[in-house]
Amino acid sequence: MTDHTILVVGTYDTKDDELNFIADVIREQGGLVKTMDISVLGDPSTPTDFSKHQVAEEGGHSIQEAIDSGDENVAMQIMAKGSALLAARLHNEGLFDGVLVLGGSMGTDLALDLCCALPIGVPKYIVSTVSFSPMIPPERLPADIQMILWAGGLYGLNSVCEASLRQAAGAVLGAARAARPMKRDRPLIGMTSFGKTVLRYMVHLKPALEARGFELAVFHATGMGGRAFESLASKGEFAAVLDFAPQEVGNHMLGSAISAGEDRMTNAGKAGVPQIVSIGCYDLVDLVGWHPVPQALADQDLHDHNRLITAVSMSSDQRQEMARTMCEKLAKATGPTILILPLEGGNEWDRAGGLLEDAEGLSAFIEELREHCPENVTLVELGCHINDAEFSDKTLEILDTWISDQVV
């Protein structure tokens, strides 16, 4: 098979041996290779398919500008802009099927911009010395990125780093061969949720939505799930969204590492996508299970969900802040926006008699939502819990009205 082409990207002045090794492995497996140089100061041993000059010029700059800046960060941002624009154009022209970018922290910074410029479904592999590092914020990660740790790869080839590079080369070529363009024959609805132990509406809604001719994608709102949801919403991939699990907003607000970024709960609204929003797990902050509980949450009830996640209840004041933050984000929406407020709670643990019941905190949150709900948002109050059938039935009633009015 020689019908799939991988774009191999890196600084060929300092990583020439490693990049050529990757290209050779891809070719050994029957793949084709295009090469892109993102160096600034030096040159590759042999010319690449797309030179550093082409990269800089694609972004409206020149290599000399990057050199004259005298600042490696400024220089690499010039190359990041150009490489992202060039990669997007080359993919639109059908010149490659997947991309592999190699780098340390500098190259990874650029790689994230380049991969974000490519559509979902295009295999995107970053081989990096800082893969999985907490220094990489979730908002920089594309929805379908793959990262491989470049072990032992800081300087020169060796048996340790070659093992990583071989796997990366095989992975990106295999992914390119297996990938198929998304051909959607039904309108897609994006939903946020958690597992059925805490939120259950999707069990009722999925078959009902499919019976109405929709495809449903449910995103696990544990940081990266919300990031993928926001990424697709920003690109207009959804016909409508059911953003029922806004917990990542509170996570970010209170400094948890489990964050989907500052723009959580904004991109569907900015794109004018019709959205129904609710309060699933609004009252909980998810923390990395092995991190210490922050002082601001130290006196609150907690639930060890597993060894990875600890859920901590918000105080009444924090719930009021959460309500205001949600309203501020929804106020930016340009499309139809409905906030369903189930008055009896937002997750299975906060029911009357439940493990994390807090009637006072729930009441404070509800009153703050009522007071600050923006004019562009329709507030619908229900005398039920979010996991009750009444909640799902109201969602379908709203969607049926939108379908009848050709909103979706």
C-alpha positions as CSV (number, residue, x, y, z in Angstrom):
1,M,0.0,0.0,0.0
2,T,1.4,3.3,-1.0
3,D,-1.7,5.4,-1.2
4,H,-1.5,7.2,2.2
5,T,0.8,10.1,2.8
6,I,2.1,11.3,6.2
7,L,3.3,14.8,6.7
8,V,6.3,14.7,9.0
9,V,7.0,18.0,10.7
10,G,9.9,19.2,12.9
11,T,13.1,21.3,13.2
12,Y,15.3,19.6,10.7
13,D,18.3,21.7,11.7
14,T,18.4,19.9,15.1
15,K,16.3,16.8,14.7
16,D,17.3,15.8,11.2
17,D,18.4,12.2,12.1
18,E,15.2,11.5,14.1
19,L,12.8,12.9,11.5
20,N,14.5,11.0,8.7
21,F,14.3,7.9,10.8
22,I,10.6,8.3,11.2
23,A,10.2,8.9,7.5
24,D,12.2,5.8,6.7
25,V,10.0,3.6,9.0
26,I,6.8,5.0,7.3
27,R,8.3,4.2,3.9
28,E,9.3,0.7,5.0
29,Q,5.7,0.1,5.9
30,G,4.5,1.1,2.4
31,G,3.5,4.7,3.2
32,L,4.4,7.9,1.5
33,V,6.0,10.9,3.2
34,K,5.9,14.7,2.8
35,T,8.3,16.7,5.0
36,M,8.0,20.2,6.5
37,D,10.9,22.0,8.1
38,I,10.0,24.4,11.0
39,S,13.6,25.4,11.8
40,V,14.7,29.0,12.1
41,L,18.5,29.2,12.3
42,G,19.8,26.0,10.6
43,D,19.1,23.9,7.5
44,P,18.3,20.2,6.9
45,S,20.9,17.8,5.5
46,T,18.7,17.5,2.4
47,P,15.9,19.8,1.2
48,T,12.4,19.1,2.7
49,D,9.2,19.2,0.6
50,F,8.1,22.4,2.4
51,S,10.9,24.6,3.5
52,K,11.2,26.8,6.6
53,H,10.9,29.8,4.2
54,Q,7.6,28.6,2.9
55,V,6.3,28.0,6.4
56,A,7.2,31.5,7.6
57,E,5.8,33.1,4.4
58,E,2.5,31.2,4.7
59,G,1.9,33.2,7.9
60,G,2.9,36.5,6.4
61,H,6.4,36.6,7.8
62,S,9.9,35.6,6.8
63,I,12.7,33.6,8.3
64,Q,14.7,36.8,8.6
65,E,12.0,38.3,10.7
66,A,12.1,35.3,13.0
67,I,15.9,35.6,13.3
68,D,15.9,39.3,13.8
69,S,13.4,39.0,16.7
70,G,16.2,37.7,18.8
71,D,13.6,35.8,20.8
72,E,13.1,32.0,20.4
73,N,9.5,32.3,21.6
74,V,8.6,35.0,19.1
75,A,10.4,33.1,16.3
76,M,8.6,29.8,17.1
77,Q,5.2,31.6,17.2
78,I,6.0,32.9,13.7
79,M,6.6,29.3,12.6
80,A,3.6,28.0,14.5
81,K,1.3,30.4,12.7
82,G,2.8,29.6,9.3
83,S,2.9,25.8,9.8
84,A,-0.8,25.7,10.9
85,L,-1.9,27.7,7.9
86,L,0.2,25.7,5.5
87,A,-0.8,22.3,6.9
88,A,-4.5,23.3,6.7
89,R,-4.1,24.4,3.1
90,L,-2.1,21.3,2.1
91,H,-4.7,19.0,3.6
92,N,-7.5,20.9,1.8
93,E,-5.6,20.2,-1.4
94,G,-5.4,16.5,-0.6
95,L,-1.7,16.3,-0.2
96,F,-1.5,14.3,3.0
97,D,-3.7,11.9,5.0
98,G,-2.1,12.2,8.5
99,V,0.5,14.3,10.4
100,L,3.2,13.5,12.8
101,V,5.0,16.3,14.5
102,L,8.2,15.7,16.6
103,G,9.5,18.1,19.2
104,G,10.5,19.1,22.7
105,S,8.6,21.8,24.5
106,M,9.2,24.3,21.7
107,G,8.1,21.9,18.9
108,T,5.1,20.7,21.0
109,D,3.9,24.3,21.4
110,L,3.9,24.6,17.6
111,A,2.5,21.1,17.1
112,L,-0.6,21.9,19.1
113,D,-1.4,24.9,16.8
114,L,-0.8,22.9,13.7
115,C,-3.0,20.0,14.8
116,C,-5.8,22.3,15.9
117,A,-5.9,23.7,12.3
118,L,-6.8,20.3,10.9
119,P,-10.3,18.8,10.8
120,I,-11.4,16.1,13.2
121,G,-10.8,12.7,11.8
122,V,-7.4,13.6,10.3
123,P,-4.8,11.4,12.2
124,K,-2.7,13.8,14.4
125,Y,0.2,12.5,16.3
126,I,2.6,14.5,18.4
127,V,5.8,12.7,19.6
128,S,7.1,14.9,22.4
129,T,9.4,14.9,25.4
130,V,6.5,16.6,27.3
131,S,3.6,14.3,26.3
132,F,0.9,14.1,29.0
133,S,2.5,16.9,30.9
134,P,0.3,19.2,33.0
135,M,2.0,22.2,31.3
136,I,-0.3,21.5,28.3
137,P,-3.6,23.2,28.9
138,P,-6.7,21.4,27.7
139,E,-7.9,24.2,25.5
140,R,-4.7,23.7,23.3
141,L,-5.6,20.1,22.5
142,P,-7.6,19.1,19.4
143,A,-10.5,16.8,20.0
144,D,-8.8,13.7,18.5
145,I,-5.1,14.3,19.2
146,Q,-2.8,11.4,19.9
147,M,0.5,12.0,21.9
148,I,3.4,9.6,22.3
149,L,6.1,10.2,24.9
150,W,9.5,10.6,23.2
151,A,11.4,8.7,25.8
152,G,15.2,9.2,25.8
153,G,14.9,11.5,22.8
154,L,16.3,14.8,23.9
155,Y,19.5,14.5,21.9
156,G,20.3,12.0,19.2
157,L,19.1,8.5,18.2
158,N,19.3,5.6,20.6
159,S,17.6,2.3,21.1
160,V,15.2,3.8,23.7
161,C,13.9,6.7,21.5
162,E,13.9,4.6,18.3
163,A,11.3,2.3,20.0
164,S,9.0,5.4,20.5
165,L,9.6,6.7,17.0
166,R,8.9,3.3,15.4
167,Q,5.6,3.0,17.3
168,A,4.6,6.6,16.3
169,A,5.4,6.0,12.7
170,G,3.4,2.8,12.6
171,A,0.5,4.4,14.5
172,V,0.1,7.4,12.3
173,L,0.3,5.3,9.1
174,G,-2.2,2.7,10.5
175,A,-4.5,5.5,11.6
176,A,-4.4,7.1,8.1
177,R,-5.2,3.8,6.5
178,A,-8.1,3.1,8.8
179,A,-9.6,6.6,8.9
180,R,-12.6,7.5,6.9
181,P,-14.0,11.0,6.3
182,M,-17.0,11.8,8.4
183,K,-20.1,11.4,6.2
184,R,-23.0,12.4,8.3
185,D,-26.4,11.4,7.0
186,R,-28.3,12.7,10.1
187,P,-28.0,16.0,12.0
188,L,-25.7,15.6,15.0
189,I,-26.7,16.6,18.6
190,G,-23.9,17.1,21.1
191,M,-24.7,16.2,24.8
192,T,-22.6,16.5,27.9
193,S,-23.0,14.0,30.8
194,F,-21.4,11.7,33.3
195,G,-21.9,8.0,33.7
196,K,-25.2,6.5,34.6
197,T,-24.4,6.2,38.3
198,V,-24.8,10.0,38.6
199,L,-26.7,11.2,35.5
200,R,-29.2,9.1,33.6
201,Y,-31.1,11.3,31.1
202,M,-29.1,10.0,28.2
203,V,-30.6,6.5,28.6
204,H,-34.1,7.9,27.8
205,L,-33.0,10.6,25.4
206,K,-30.7,8.6,23.0
207,P,-33.3,6.3,21.5
208,A,-35.9,9.1,21.4
209,L,-33.5,11.4,19.6
210,E,-32.5,8.7,17.1
211,A,-36.2,8.0,16.5
212,R,-36.5,11.7,15.5
213,G,-33.7,11.3,12.9
214,F,-30.8,12.7,15.0
215,E,-27.4,11.2,15.7
216,L,-26.3,11.7,19.3
217,A,-22.7,12.1,20.6
218,V,-22.4,12.1,24.4
219,F,-19.3,13.8,25.8
220,H,-17.9,12.8,29.2
221,A,-17.5,16.1,31.0
222,T,-14.2,15.3,32.7
223,G,-12.0,18.0,31.1
224,M,-11.0,16.6,27.8
225,G,-14.5,15.5,27.0
226,G,-15.7,19.1,27.4
227,R,-12.8,20.3,25.4
228,A,-13.8,18.0,22.5
229,F,-17.4,19.2,22.8
230,E,-16.4,22.8,22.7
231,S,-14.0,22.2,19.7
232,L,-16.8,20.7,17.6
233,A,-19.3,23.3,18.7
234,S,-17.0,26.1,17.6
235,K,-16.8,24.5,14.2
236,G,-20.6,24.3,13.8
237,E,-20.7,20.5,13.8
238,F,-23.8,20.3,15.9
239,A,-27.4,20.9,14.8
240,A,-28.2,21.5,18.5
241,V,-26.6,20.9,21.9
242,L,-27.9,19.5,25.2
243,D,-25.3,20.9,27.6
244,F,-26.6,19.3,30.7
245,A,-23.4,18.7,32.7
246,P,-21.7,22.1,33.2
247,Q,-19.4,20.9,36.0
248,E,-16.3,21.8,34.1
249,V,-17.3,25.4,34.4
250,G,-17.1,25.1,38.2
251,N,-13.9,23.0,38.0
252,H,-12.2,25.8,36.1
253,M,-13.7,28.5,38.3
254,L,-12.2,26.9,41.4
255,G,-8.9,26.0,40.0
256,S,-9.2,22.2,39.4
257,A,-6.8,20.6,37.0
258,I,-9.9,18.8,35.5
259,S,-10.8,21.8,33.3
260,A,-12.1,22.2,29.7
261,G,-10.8,25.7,29.5
262,E,-12.0,29.2,29.9
263,D,-14.3,29.0,26.9
264,R,-16.4,26.1,28.3
265,M,-20.1,26.7,27.7
266,T,-19.6,29.5,25.2
267,N,-18.8,28.1,21.7
268,A,-22.2,26.7,20.8
269,G,-23.7,30.0,21.8
270,K,-21.2,32.0,19.8
271,A,-21.9,29.9,16.8
272,G,-25.7,30.5,17.1
273,V,-26.3,26.7,17.7
274,P,-29.7,26.1,19.5
275,Q,-28.9,24.9,23.0
276,I,-30.7,23.4,25.9
277,V,-28.7,23.8,29.1
278,S,-29.2,22.3,32.6
279,I,-27.4,21.8,35.9
280,G,-26.0,18.3,36.0
281,C,-23.4,18.1,38.7
282,Y,-23.3,21.9,39.0
283,D,-22.7,21.5,42.7
284,L,-19.6,19.4,42.5
285,V,-15.9,20.1,41.8
286,D,-14.0,17.2,40.4
287,L,-10.4,17.1,41.6
288,V,-7.6,14.9,40.5
289,G,-7.9,12.1,43.1
290,W,-4.2,12.1,44.1
291,H,-4.0,15.9,44.4
292,P,-4.5,17.5,47.8
293,V,-7.9,19.2,48.3
294,P,-7.5,23.0,48.0
295,Q,-8.1,25.0,51.1
296,A,-11.2,26.6,49.6
297,L,-12.8,23.2,49.5
298,A,-11.2,21.6,52.6
299,D,-14.3,21.8,54.8
300,Q,-16.8,20.5,52.2
301,D,-18.3,17.0,51.8
302,L,-16.3,14.8,49.4
303,H,-16.9,11.6,47.5
304,D,-14.1,9.4,46.2
305,H,-15.5,8.5,42.8
306,N,-12.4,6.3,42.1
307,R,-8.6,6.7,42.5
308,L,-8.5,9.3,39.7
309,I,-11.4,11.6,40.7
310,T,-12.5,13.0,44.0
311,A,-15.8,15.0,43.9
312,V,-16.2,17.8,46.4
313,S,-19.4,19.6,47.2
314,M,-19.5,23.4,46.7
315,S,-20.4,25.7,49.5
316,S,-23.5,27.9,49.1
317,D,-21.4,30.9,48.2
318,Q,-19.5,28.9,45.6
319,R,-22.8,27.6,44.1
320,Q,-24.0,31.2,43.8
321,E,-20.8,32.1,42.0
322,M,-21.3,29.1,39.7
323,A,-24.8,30.3,38.9
324,R,-23.5,33.8,38.0
325,T,-20.7,32.3,35.9
326,M,-23.1,30.1,33.9
327,C,-25.4,33.1,33.3
328,E,-22.5,35.3,32.1
329,K,-21.5,32.6,29.6
330,L,-25.0,32.0,28.4
331,A,-25.5,35.8,27.9
332,K,-23.1,35.6,25.0
333,A,-25.3,33.2,23.1
334,T,-26.6,34.3,19.7
335,G,-28.9,31.3,19.1
336,P,-32.0,30.0,20.9
337,T,-31.0,29.1,24.4
338,I,-33.2,27.4,27.1
339,L,-32.1,26.7,30.6
340,I,-34.0,23.8,32.2
341,L,-33.9,24.1,36.0
342,P,-34.9,20.9,37.8
343,L,-35.8,22.2,41.3
344,E,-35.1,18.9,43.1
345,G,-31.4,18.6,42.2
346,G,-28.8,18.0,39.6
347,N,-27.1,14.6,40.3
348,E,-28.0,11.3,41.8
349,W,-26.1,12.0,45.0
350,D,-27.9,15.3,45.8
351,R,-31.4,13.8,46.0
352,A,-33.3,14.1,49.3
353,G,-31.5,11.7,51.6
354,G,-28.6,11.3,49.2
355,L,-24.9,11.1,50.0
356,L,-24.3,14.8,49.2
357,E,-27.7,16.3,49.8
358,D,-27.6,20.1,50.5
359,A,-31.0,21.7,50.4
360,E,-29.6,25.1,51.5
361,G,-26.9,25.1,48.8
362,L,-29.4,24.0,46.1
363,S,-31.8,26.8,47.2
364,A,-29.0,29.4,47.0
365,F,-28.0,28.3,43.5
366,I,-31.6,28.4,42.3
367,E,-32.2,31.9,43.6
368,E,-29.0,33.1,42.0
369,L,-29.9,31.6,38.7
370,R,-33.3,33.2,38.8
371,E,-31.9,36.6,39.6
372,H,-29.1,36.6,37.0
373,C,-30.6,34.6,34.1
374,P,-29.9,36.8,31.1
375,E,-32.7,38.1,28.8
376,N,-31.6,36.0,25.8
377,V,-32.1,32.8,27.9
378,T,-35.5,31.2,28.5
379,L,-35.7,29.8,32.0
380,V,-37.9,26.7,32.4
381,E,-38.4,25.5,36.0
382,L,-39.4,21.9,36.7
383,G,-40.6,20.4,40.0
384,C,-38.5,17.3,39.5
385,H,-34.9,16.0,39.7
386,I,-32.6,16.0,36.6
387,N,-32.7,12.2,36.6
388,D,-36.5,12.0,36.5
389,A,-38.4,11.2,33.3
390,E,-40.1,14.6,33.5
391,F,-36.8,16.3,32.7
392,S,-36.1,14.2,29.6
393,D,-39.7,14.6,28.5
394,K,-39.4,18.4,28.7
395,T,-36.2,18.3,26.7
396,L,-38.0,16.3,23.9
397,E,-41.0,18.7,24.0
398,I,-38.6,21.7,23.4
399,L,-36.8,19.8,20.6
400,D,-40.1,18.9,19.0
401,T,-41.1,22.5,19.0
402,W,-37.8,23.5,17.4
403,I,-38.2,20.8,14.8
404,S,-41.7,22.0,14.0
405,D,-40.5,25.6,13.8
406,Q,-37.4,24.5,11.7
407,V,-35.0,25.8,14.3
408,V,-33.2,22.4,14.0
